[in-house]
Amino acid sequence: MISKAIRLARVGSGSELAAALLLGLGFPCVMAAAVIPNLWFFAAAAFVTYAADQYLHHCGSYLVNRLAAVRAGLSIRFLVRQLLLVLLLSRMGYGEATLFYVTVACLLVFYGLQAPQSAVVTLIRLRRKLPVVTRNIDLGAVSIGDAPPRLLMNRPAEKMLHLDLFGLIGVLVAIETGTEGFAYAGLALMLGLALLYLAALLPYARPSRLVPPEPKVLAAVDEWLGTYRPTVILYFSGSRDSAYQVNMWLETMGRLDGRPLIFLRERNIVPQLAMTSVPVLCVPGGVHLMNMDLSSVRVALYAANVGKNIHMLRVPTMKHVFIGHGDSDKLASVNPYSKVYDEVWTAGKAGRDRYALADVGVRDEDIVEVGRPQLASIKPWTGAPKNPIPTVLYAPTWEGWDDNPGNTSLLLAGENIVRRLLTAEQPVRLLYKPHPFTGTRSARAGAVHARVTAMIEQAAAERATDPRWAKERDALRAGQADARAEMARIEARLSQLAGGSQKNDRDEAEQSRDSMVAPETEAETQKLRDEWNDAYWRSTGWWEHKVITGPEPRLYDCFNESDAMVSDISSVVSDFIASGKPYAVTDSAGMGAEEFQRQNTAVRAAVILSNSAAELDALLAAVTDPAADSLQEARRELKQYLLGPDEPTSLEQFDTAVEELAAKAEARNTGVARSLGETVGG
């Protein structure tokens, strides 16, 4: 019942639902207390509404944000509470007293101060918003002042409105004690702090603290482009949650020959970018993009098929390539939109064949096999579990944009898979790392994810006290403590390299001005992340189940820690094949093993699971007994078919493909220039 109420109210937890109910019931109680009148009832109900309001805003609750749509927004709630305080004064016999008129006057002045405070905050935000966002780009030609402290600009309306608490407390204490001085002191403190807040904001509204007009900023960016002269760009547009799609290419871009540039279209992607020393230019406006000087760019790489790609595809002086963000048998991997690009790059021959079978208009001569540079960190299988018991990774993909049962195993098979792994006759350790989008479209998928998480966490808690692991726990306790201390040390250094707490105090303009990452800083960060990953696995027992939903440990780190994997039709399967380890894929749509393998290349060397997951025993047997692993040779052949040869390296193949396509773009531009010259001359 409670869980259903949580879903209907669109709140994240029971405590959030309770706070919403208290807020809804609190205001009628405040009104009743003012009418009765009852001072202590009023005080208790009022403070409940304050606390509930604050908690819901702290949670970023969807429900409290929607109150504005029903004429119960933040300012209205505070105003109603102040009016009820005036009503309480009147009902308690202060209607003709000086205290009554002073309270009303101070509340009106306080209300009046909110307008200039809000106006100044809005002015600062608007005038400190650059038309572009940058990283690793010198904007020295643009004078950008320091940002206001986060304390002043973060949730300013709430901070200002909550100052009325001093006045409220003062008035209530004055009523209780009969000493009006408490009310005057509280009201004076309320107004004084409001004036102080406004005074603290005003210096940041000076022209020297704002950013120059758009034309000057865009001219500075064009000047930088003319100096740097990028040759290859990674173009990306997408939602905040899709940042992983561009992050997976950052290291590859940093290792390319030439002068690479990361070109983004949404501001909210920039804070989600992993550290990189490659210049980053985010241009939200299509008109601004079309007026930029990109004449030096010869190759544009696209990690996603989205509508905003058209803004760059219109530039004829560069060659356009779809590289995607994974190589799988999903329909997205053969999107008909792909035919708008000059070339489509796939990992191996499987991608070429996939387009041929789909017949969506992508010509075979426009497909180039370049491998998968990101897979270099995946370690090959040794042929036996790395720990006394095998580790199985369950990495389901998300529910997708429609309700096709084949999208994810989580809905129909997830609980069965997890239950069978947790209760396997021969113990295994389970790592659960779902897709970042899980539950974003389907509430049902989110609910299954929550149940699966609860199952694993309960099993992990039981193992923590299981006598079978007592000896191992005692032996590893000291080493685990050392590993956790090392993780804390590494995290502190990573925070320092990333700018520490000061990064949160900077606004977008200041970060564009100051965010410059040296290649040696990037190299140190990568080294520290590898060390953190090693310490993370040492900090946990090799028998401990884990739910991993954050960005760390990374998916490929989980590949290296596991001995086998269960997943769905997605690029995760194709990437895991690089390890050579046994894997299973769930036929959630119930096609049958033969048809499932016929339609999906990546499962041809997999253990095929039905939704009951009864076939998991075959996967576990392949991990523990080499003689039972009948698919080892099939995995080796499939790896080459899907991902290409090991030599030359994928990075070398990718770099060569960029150079060759850049040469084609240069030849095209030279030919066009020659033709135009001949036309003019004729």
N, C-alpha and C positions, 0 to 999 in steps of 0.2 A: 504493500500500500504506500509506504513512504517512498520507495524507489519510483513508483508511478507518479507520485506527486512531484518528485524531483524532476522527472522528465517533462511533465506538463508545464511546470514553472520555469523550465530551462535553467535550472541552477545546478551548480557543480557538486554539491554535497548536502548532507543533512543539516549541517550547521548553517549553511547559506540559506536553506529553506526556512530554518527556524528564525534566522535574522529577518528574513522577508516577512514572515508572519508577525513577528514582534513589531516591525515597522508599521505594518498594516493595522494592527490592533492598538498600537501605542497612541496614534493620533486621536482616535475616538475617546480613549481613556483620558488624554490630556484635556480634551474638550469637556468631558464629563466632570473632571476634577475642577476645571475653571468655573463651570456652571454651579456646582454643588454649594459652595466652593470648599475644597479640601487641599490645604497647602502641601501636605506630605504625599498625598496621592498624586497631585500635580507634579511635584518634584521627581517622584519615582518614575512616573510615566514619561515625563519629558526626557529624563536621562536615558531611559530605555530607547527612545526614538533616536537620540543622539548616537548612542552606541551601535544600534542596528544599522543606521545610515552609514556610519563610519566603516563598519565591518563590510558592508555590501560594496562600498566604493573601493575598499582595499582589495576585495576579491575581484573587482571588475565585473560584477554581476550583470548579466544580461537583463534581469528583471528590473533592477533599480534604474538602469539606463533607459528602460522603456516607459518609466513613469511619466516622463516629459510628454509622451504622446497622449496621455490621458489627463493633461493639465495638472500634473502633480510632480513637476520637475524639482530640481534641487533648490532653486531660489524660492519657489512657492512653498515648499515644505518648511523652510526656515522662516519665511514671512508669516505663515499660518501659526507657527509656534510663538512668534513674537506677538501676534495679535491676541492669541489666547492668554499670554502673560498679561497684556493690558486688560483683558476681560477679567482675569483673576483679581487684579488690583481693584477693579471697579466693584466686583462682587464682594470683596472683603472690606469694603467701606472706604477705599482710598479714592473714590471717584472725584472728589472735590479737593483732594490734598495736593500739596506741592509735589510730592513724590510721583503722583500719577502723571502730572503734566511734564515733569522733567523726564520721566521714563519714555513717554510718547515722543517728546522732542528729540531725545538722544537716539531712539530707534529710527526716527525719520532721517536724522543726520547720517546715521550709520548706513541706512538704506541708500541715501544719496551718494555716499562715498564709494559704493560698489560700482557705480557707473564709470567714473574716471579710472578706477583700478582695472576694470575689465577692458576699457578702451586702451589703456597704456599697454596691458598685456597683449591685446590683439595687435596693436601697432608694432610692438617689438617682434612678435612672431611673424607677421607679414613682411616686415622690412628686413628681417634677418633670414628670409627664405631665398636661397639662391635659385636661379633657373636650372642649375645643374648641381650634382653632388659628385665630389671627386675623392679619390684616394691616390696617393703617390704621384700627384700632379702639382707642380709648383705654380701657385696662384699669387706669387709675389707682386704681380702688377695690380692686383686687386687688394685694396686695403680693407681687411675684415677685422673689426674690433672683437674684444673678448665677449663671450656669451654671458648673460646674467647667470648667477648661481642657480643651480637646480632647485634649491630651497624656495626661490622666488617664483619660478616658472612652472613647477610641477604641481598640477591640480590647484591653481591659484584661487579659483572660485570657492572651492571647499575650504581652503585656508582662511580666506576672508570671511566667509559666512560663519565659520565656527568661532570667530572672535566674539560673537554675541553670547557665547556661553558665560563669559565674564560678567556681562550685564545681567543675564538671567540669574546666576548664582547670587550676585549682589542684591538684587531685588528680593529674591526668596529669603535670603538671610535677614534682610531688613524687615520683612513682614513678620518673620518668626520672632525676632528679637525686639522689634519696635524701634530699632536704631536706624534711621534713614541714611546715616553716613555710609553704611555698608553698600546701599544701593548706589549712592553717588560715586563711591570709589569704584565699584564694578563697572558702572556705565562709563566713567571717565577712562578706565583702563581699556574698555572695549573701543572707544573712539580713538584713544591715543595710539593703540596698536594698529588700528586701521589706517590712521594717518601716517604712522611710521612705515607700514607696508607700502603705501602709495609713494612715500618719499624715497624708499629704497629702490623702487622701480624706475623712477623718473630719470636718473642718470643714464640708464641703459636705453632711453628713448632718444638720446642726443644723436645727431647725424653721424658723429664719429664712431658710435657704437653699433650703428646699423651697417648694412652692406650697400655697396654702390648699386646704381640702377642696372637693370638687365643688360642693356647694350654694352656697358663697360665690362661686365662679367663675361658675356659671350665673346667679346673681342679678345679678352685675355685667354679664354679657352682656345680660340682659333689661333692665337699667337703661339700657344703651347703646341698645338697640333702641327703648326708649320715648322716648329723647331724639332719636335720629336719625330715627326713623320712616320706614324705607325704603318706597318706593312701587313699585319694580320690582326683581325679583331675577333673576339668571341662575343657574339651578340646574344643577349638574353632578355626575355620578358616573361613575367610570371608572378604568381602570388607569393606572399611571404613564406608560406610553407614549402614552396618549390625551390628554395634557395639551394638545396642539396644538388639540384640538377646542374647548376653552374659551378658549385664548389668542387664537384668531382673532376672538373677540367682545369682548375687553377694551376695545379702542379705541372700539368702537361704544357699549359701556355707559358709558364715560367721557364721551361726548359727548351722551348722552340728557338731556332735561329731567327734572326730578324728582330723586329721591334713590335712586340705584341701589345694589345690593348684589350681590356675587358670593357665591353660596352653594354650598359644596362638601361632599362626603360622605367623601372619602378623604384621610387625612393626607399620603400620598405625592404627591398632586397639588400641594400648596401649594408645595414647593420648586421645582416645574417651572413655576410661573406666571411669565409675563413681568411686567415692572414695570408697576404700575398704581397710580393714586391712589384708585381706587374701593375702598371698604371690602370686605374679604374675610372671610367667616366659614365655617369648616369645622366641621361637626358630624357626627362619625362615628356617634354613637349615635342610633338611631331614636327611642328613648324621649325623649332630650333634645330632639330636634327637635320632637316632638309636644307638648312642654310649653313651647315658646318662644312668646313673644308676637309673632306676625307679623300682628297685626290691621291694621296700617297698609298692608300690601302689597296692591296691587290687581292686579298682573300678574306672573306667573311665567313665565320663558322657559326652555325646555329644549333643550339642545344635543345630546342623545343619548337614544335609547330604551333605557332600562335599568330593571331591576327596582326599584331604590331610588327611582325617581321616584314610586312609590305613596305614599311617606311625605309628600310635599308635595302630591300630587294630591288627597289626602283633605281638604285645607283648602278649604272652600266659599266663603270670603270673598274669594278672589282668582280671577282668570281665568287659565287655563293654556294656554300656547302652545308648540307644537313649532316650533322654528326650525332645528334640525339643525346640521350642521357642514359642509354642502356641498350642492350641488344637482346631482344627476346622474341618469342613467337606471338606476342600480343598483337592485336590488330593495329595498335598505334605504331608498330614497327614497319607497317606497310601502308601508311597513311597516303591517300592519293595526293594530298597537298605537297608531298615530297617532290613531285615532278616540276615544281616551280624553280628548284635549285639547279645550278649548273652541274653539280655532282652530288651523289649521296655516298657517304663513306660508311662501310660496314666493317665489323671485326674480321669476319672470315667469309668463306664461300657460302656458308649457310644464309647469310644476309642477302647475297646476290640471288640465290635460288628462291628465297622467300619472296622477293619482289617479282621474279619471273612468274612464280605460281599465282601471285595475287593479281598480276596483270592490271596494275593501276596507272600505267603510263610512264613509269620510270624505265628508261632504256638501259639495257645491259652495259653499253659502252660508257654510261654516265656513273656507273657504280665502281668504287675503288675500295679494295680491301686493305685496311690499315692496322688491323689488330685492335687491342684495347690497352692503351698505355697505362691506364689506372691499375691494371692487374699485376703490375710488377712486384707489389708488396705481398702478394698471396704466396704462401709457402707450399711446396708440393708435399703430398702425402708420403709418409715413410713406410706405410703398409701395416702399421699397428697403432693402437691408441697410445697417446703420449702420456696418459696417466693410468693408474691401476684400474679405473673404470672408464668406459667411453663417455665422451661428451657429445650430445646431439643438439644441434642448433635448430630451433623452429623459427623460421623467418617468413611468415605469410605476407603476401602483398595486401593492398587495401581493397575496399569493396568496389572501387571504380565508379564511373558516372551513371551506370545503369544497374539493374538488378539481375544481370546474368549470373547464374549460379557458378559459372566457371571462373568468375573474377578472383575470388579468394576462397581458400579452404576454411577460413576462420568461421564462417557462418554455419556450415553444415558439418564440418569435420574437426574444427579446432579443438573443441572440448574432448572429443574422442582421442585425437592425437596426443594431447597433453596427458590425459588420464592414462593411456596405455604406456607412455614413456615414464610417467611417475610411478607406475605399479609394475614395471617390467620385472620378469622373474630374476634376470641378472641385472643388478642395479646400474643405472646410467645417470649422468648429470644432464639436466636440461637447461639450455639457454634459450630464452624467449625474446626475440627482437622483432617486433612488428613494424610494418611500414609506417613512416611518420604521418601519413594521411589517414590511418585507421580510425574509423568512427567519425570522420569529418563530414561525410554525407549521410551515412546510415546510422541512425540511433541504435538499430539492432546490432550492427557490427560493433559499435562502442560498448554495448551491454555485454556481448560475448567476450570482447577483450577484457572487460572488467572481471568477468567470471573466471576466465583463464588466468588472469593475473592473481586473483584470489586463491585459485587452486595451487598455483606454483608457490606462492608465498607461504601458504599453509604447509605444503610439503617441505619447503625449506626450513620452516620453524621446527617441524618434527625431526628433520635430519640433524638439526642443531643440538638435539638432546638424545639422538639415537646412540645407544651404546656401541654399535658397530663401528662408529667413527671416533670414539673417545680417544683411542690411542693416537690417531692421526691429528686430532684437534690439539692434543697436548704437545705433540712433536712440532707442530707448525705454528703454535701460538706466538712464540717470540719472533719468528720470521714474518708473520703477518703484521705484527705491531710495527716492525721495522719498515715493512712495505707501505703501510698506511702513513707513517711519518714521512717516508720518501715522497709519496703522492702529495702530501700537504706542502712539502718543500717545493716540488715541481709546480704545483698549482700557484703558489705564491710567486714564483719566478715567471710563469706564463702570464699571470695577471700584471706583473711589472712590465713585461715586454709589450703587453697589449694596451698599456696606459693606465692600468690599475683603476682605482675608484674615480680618478680624474676624468676617465673616459665618459662616465655617466653624467658628469657635470657639463660636458660640452654639448652644444647644440650642433645641428647639421652643418651650419656655416663654419663654425670653429673647427670641427673635425675635418672638413674639406681643406681648411687652411693648414692644419697641423699634421694630418695623418700621412706620414711618410715612413714606409717600411724599407729598411736597408736589406739587401739580399742576405747579409750575414745574420740579421735578426730573424729573417724567415727561416734560414737554415737551423739556427739554434732552436727556434720554436718547433720545427719538425723533429729534431733530435729529442727535445724534451717530451713531446707527445708520444714518441716511441718508448721513451723511458717510463712515462706515466702508464702507458698501456701494459708494459711488462710488470710494473709494480702493482697495477690493479689486479692482475691475475694471481700474483703472489700473495695478495692481501686476502684472498678467498680460498677456501679449501677446494681441492679438485673434485670433491663430492657434492659441493653446494650448488643447488639450483639458483638460477638468476633470472630476473626480469630486467631487460635492458631497453629502456624506451628513449633515452636521451641520445645526443650525438656521440657521446663517449661511453664505452669503447665503440670504435667505428665498426661498421659491418665487416670489413675485411679483417679486422683484428679478431672478430668473433669467428670468422672462417678459420683463421690460423689456430684458434684455441680449440675448435671443435674437431671431431673425428668423422662426423656425418651431418647431413642437413636434411630437413624436411621443409619444402616450400611449395610455391605455386608457379604457374606460368608467368614468369617475369624475368627481367634481366638479372635478378639475384641468382637464378639457376644457372644461366649462361656464365656468370662470373665465377660461381662456385666450381664449375667444371674445370676451371684453371688449376684448382688444387689437386684434381685427380681423386678426390675422396668419394666414397659412396654417398648417394643422395636419393631422396624419394620425392616424388611430386604427386599431389593429390588430384585425382580426376573428379573434381567436385560436381561437374555437370553430368557425370554418369555416362560418358561416351562408351566406356569399355576400353580395356588396355590397348587393343589393336588399333582402334580408331583414334584414341588419344595420342598414341605414338605417331600415327600417320600424319595427324594434323599439327603436331608440335615437335619440331626437330630436337629441342633441348631435352626431351624426356626419353629419347631412344636408348639411353644408357642408365635410366633411372628405375628404381623400384616404384611401381605404380600403386598408389593407395586409393582405395575406395573411401567413401565417407565414414565407414566404420573404422578405418585405419587398421584393420585386421592384418594387413600385409607388413606391418612394421617389424615383425619378427625377422623377416628376410633381410631388412636393412641392418638390424642389430647383429645378425649372424655374419653379414659381410664385413662388419667393422671388427669383430672379435676373432673371426676365423678366416684367414686368407683363402683356404680351400673352398669356403662357402661363397666367396666373392666371384660370381660367374660373370660379372659385368665389367671387370677391370680393363680388359682389352677394348671393350666397346667405349668405355669412358675416354681412353687414350685417343682413339680414332675420332671420337666426337669432339674432343677438345680442339684438335687441329682443324676440323671442319667448321666449328663455330667461331674459333678465336684466331685462326691462322697459325702459321709456323712460328716456332720460338726464335728463329734466326732469319733475317735480321730482327732486332728487337722491335717491339711495336712502336716505341718512341722514334726509332730510326725510320720506320715505315711511314709514320705520321708526318715527320719532318720532311721527308722526301716528297710526300704527296703535296704538302703545302708549297714547297719550292717549285714543283712542276706546275701546279695550278697557277702560282704567281707568275711564272714565265708565260703561261697561256694568256693571262690577263694583260700582261705587258705587251705581248704580241698583238693582241686584239686592239689595245689602245693606240699602238703605233700604226696599225693598219687603218684605223678610223681616221687618225690625224693625217695620214698620207692621202687618203681618199678625199678628205675635206680640202686639203691643200690643192689637190689636182682639180677639184670642182671649182674652187675659187679662182685658180689660175686659168682654167678653161673659160 
